[in-house]
Amino acid sequence: MEYVEEGETLKDKSQCASIRAELKMCLLESDCCKIYKRTPRECLKTHDGTVPDKCYALRNTFFECKHSLLDRRRRFRGPKGN
């Protein structure tokens, strides 16, 4: 994933890096991190409505991507999310 407006690329070249970066940016732009000054980890644990549903969907996609790296049956099909 490239950030064209900033001209930056991800240093992490792992298979789930782009999903991880999207999740991180989603959480940092949420009201939970901006207004309440919580860490992204704390924001994912609280379900008080300050984190958009998109972030929870990205968290599930990231989990599936990481899980597919460990699942021997999925190794031949490739990781989810790519």
Protein Blocks (a to p, Z undefined) as FASTA:
>chain_A
ZZfknopacfblcfklmmmmmmmmmmmmpmklmmnopafklmmmpcghpacfklmmmmmm
mmmmmmmmmmmklmmnopehZZ
